[in-house]
Amino acid sequence: MNPFDEIAVEEAIRLKEAGTATEIVVYRAECRLAKETLRTALALGADRAILVETEVELQPLAVAKLLRAIVQKESRSSSSSASRQSTTTATKRQMLAALLGWSQGTFASKVKNFGRQAEVTREVDGGLETISITMPAVVTTDLRLNEPRYVTLPNIMKAKKNTWKC
């Protein structure tokens, strides 16, 4: 799992602990190392994992469309869902926000959630910039957003037993 994904999962865990989010669902739409990444997210504290298996390399727009379908399906099955997405390619997450018609906050170094609104702070050339976005939203992380917790051995063992949707 790359550091940005770890930070995104940690932030989702903090939102859940604060009562802002009810469930943490992680998604992966790639073939190489996908299962290990999902296991790590589950061991960190994610509730569920969804894996889209493929043998071909997906282009960013294809990944964004797959994630949109997953988010829409998950939103229909839950009356209250909080979604957070972090990917390794910037274009995927921006495309996802556009396809969903959601607000987006990029390179967040601080996030404050106020229910239907959130404040996202990020570093820019002249200092810090804070924007207000409407929820739901796609928020991408900066390395300064938080310090991810360590995975404990019991959580690793529990994550190995977990299954996920494909």
Secondary structure per residue as TSV (DSSP state, phi and psi in degrees):
chain	resnum	aa	ss	phi	psi
A	1	M	-	360.0	133.1
A	2	N	-	-78.8	160.3
A	3	P	H	-58.5	-34.6
A	4	F	H	-66.7	-39.2
A	5	D	H	-67.1	-40.6
A	6	E	H	-59.2	-43.4
A	7	I	H	-66.6	-39.1
A	8	A	H	-65.1	-42.3
A	9	V	H	-64.9	-42.8
A	10	E	H	-59.5	-43.4
A	11	E	H	-65.0	-38.8
A	12	A	H	-63.0	-40.8
A	13	I	H	-61.7	-42.8
A	14	R	H	-64.6	-37.9
A	15	L	H	-64.9	-39.6
A	16	K	H	-66.5	-43.9
A	17	E	H	-62.1	-31.5
A	18	A	T	-81.5	-6.6
A	19	G	T	87.6	5.8
A	20	T	S	-80.1	-36.5
A	21	A	-	-112.7	150.7
A	22	T	S	-104.7	-25.9
A	23	E	-	-151.7	143.9
A	24	I	-	-111.2	116.5
A	25	V	E	-117.8	125.2
A	26	V	E	-105.6	146.0
A	27	Y	E	-124.0	146.8
A	28	R	E	-145.0	130.9
A	29	A	-	-126.6	61.3
A	30	E	-	-149.0	166.1
A	31	C	S	-95.6	-47.0
A	32	R	T	-78.7	129.1
A	33	L	T	61.8	12.0
A	34	A	H	-64.6	-43.9
A	35	K	H	-64.5	-40.4
A	36	E	H	-65.8	-39.1
A	37	T	H	-62.8	-43.8
A	38	L	H	-66.2	-39.7
A	39	R	H	-61.1	-41.2
A	40	T	H	-62.9	-43.3
A	41	A	H	-62.5	-41.1
A	42	L	H	-65.1	-40.2
A	43	A	H	-66.5	-32.5
A	44	L	H	-69.9	-29.0
A	45	G	T	141.3	3.6
A	46	A	-	-65.2	148.5
A	47	D	S	-83.5	-40.0
A	48	R	E	-143.0	160.6
A	49	A	E	-134.5	141.8
A	50	I	E	-124.2	123.8
A	51	L	E	-112.1	126.4
A	52	V	-	-102.4	106.3
A	53	E	-	-84.0	139.0
A	54	T	-	-153.5	149.6
A	55	E	S	-100.2	-7.7
A	56	V	S	-108.5	153.7
A	57	E	-	-75.3	126.2
A	58	L	-	-92.3	140.7
A	59	Q	-	-78.0	156.6
A	60	P	H	-53.7	-40.5
A	61	L	H	-65.3	-38.7
A	62	A	H	-63.6	-42.1
A	63	V	H	-63.3	-44.5
A	64	A	H	-61.5	-40.4
A	65	K	H	-67.5	-39.1
A	66	L	H	-62.5	-46.0
A	67	L	H	-64.7	-36.4
A	68	R	H	-60.6	-45.1
A	69	A	H	-61.8	-40.8
A	70	I	H	-65.7	-46.8
A	71	V	H	-61.4	-42.8
A	72	Q	H	-65.4	-40.7
A	73	K	H	-65.4	-44.1
A	74	E	H	-65.6	-37.2
A	75	S	H	-66.3	-36.3
A	76	R	H	-69.3	-31.8
A	77	S	H	-85.7	-4.1
A	78	S	-	-134.1	132.7
A	79	S	S	-73.1	-25.9
A	80	S	S	-136.4	107.9
A	81	S	-	-129.6	140.4
A	82	A	-	-114.1	127.7
A	83	S	-	-121.8	139.9
A	84	R	-	-136.2	137.1
A	85	Q	-	-131.9	133.4
A	86	S	-	-135.9	130.6
A	87	T	-	-131.2	172.6
A	88	T	S	-86.7	-15.6
A	89	T	S	-112.8	124.2
A	90	A	H	-57.7	-35.6
A	91	T	H	-65.7	-31.4
A	92	K	H	-61.6	-48.7
A	93	R	H	-70.7	-34.8
A	94	Q	H	-70.2	-37.6
A	95	M	H	-64.8	-40.6
A	96	L	H	-59.7	-46.9
A	97	A	H	-59.7	-42.7
A	98	A	H	-66.1	-43.3
A	99	L	H	-64.7	-35.1
A	100	L	H	-83.3	-16.6
A	101	G	T	73.4	26.6
A	102	W	-	-97.8	158.5
A	103	S	E	-68.7	162.6
A	104	Q	E	-141.7	145.9
A	105	G	E	-127.6	122.6
A	106	T	E	-107.8	148.5
A	107	F	E	53.3	46.8
A	108	A	E	-67.7	127.5
A	109	S	S	-104.4	-8.7
A	110	K	E	-158.3	136.2
A	111	V	E	-133.1	128.7
A	112	K	E	-121.4	123.5
A	113	N	E	-102.1	130.7
A	114	F	-	-121.6	39.3
A	115	G	S	84.3	-100.5
A	116	R	S	-84.0	-9.2
A	117	Q	E	-126.6	155.8
A	118	A	E	-142.6	149.9
A	119	E	E	-108.2	128.0
A	120	V	E	-117.7	125.0
A	121	T	E	-108.7	136.3
A	122	R	E	-142.0	157.5
A	123	E	E	-82.6	136.5
A	124	V	E	-128.5	175.3
A	125	D	T	-54.4	-38.6
A	126	G	T	-90.8	5.4
A	127	G	E	136.4	-125.1
A	128	L	E	-115.2	144.6
A	129	E	E	-124.5	130.1
A	130	T	E	-117.6	128.7
A	131	I	E	-121.9	154.4
A	132	S	E	-105.8	129.7
A	133	I	E	-125.6	154.1
A	134	T	E	-89.0	138.5
A	135	M	S	-90.3	149.6
A	136	P	S	-72.8	160.3
A	137	A	E	-150.8	160.4
A	138	V	E	-100.7	120.8
A	139	V	E	-119.9	126.2
A	140	T	E	-104.1	156.5
A	141	T	E	-105.5	155.2
A	142	D	-	-110.5	157.1
A	143	L	T	-64.0	-16.9
A	144	R	T	-93.2	3.3
A	145	L	S	-63.4	-44.6
A	146	N	-	-164.1	176.6
A	147	E	-	-111.5	110.2
A	148	P	-	-60.8	145.4
A	149	R	-	-74.5	162.2
A	150	Y	-	-81.7	146.9
A	151	V	-	-81.6	131.4
A	152	T	-	-91.9	154.5
A	153	L	H	-58.4	-44.8
A	154	P	H	-58.9	-37.6
A	155	N	H	-69.7	-34.4
A	156	I	H	-63.7	-45.2
A	157	M	H	-64.2	-40.6
A	158	K	H	-65.1	-39.6
A	159	A	H	-66.2	-33.3
A	160	K	H	-65.5	-27.6
A	161	K	H	-85.1	-19.1
A	162	N	-	-65.0	147.3
A	163	T	-	-115.3	161.7
A	164	W	-	-136.9	161.6
A	165	K	B	-72.6	144.3
A	166	C	-	-117.9	360.0
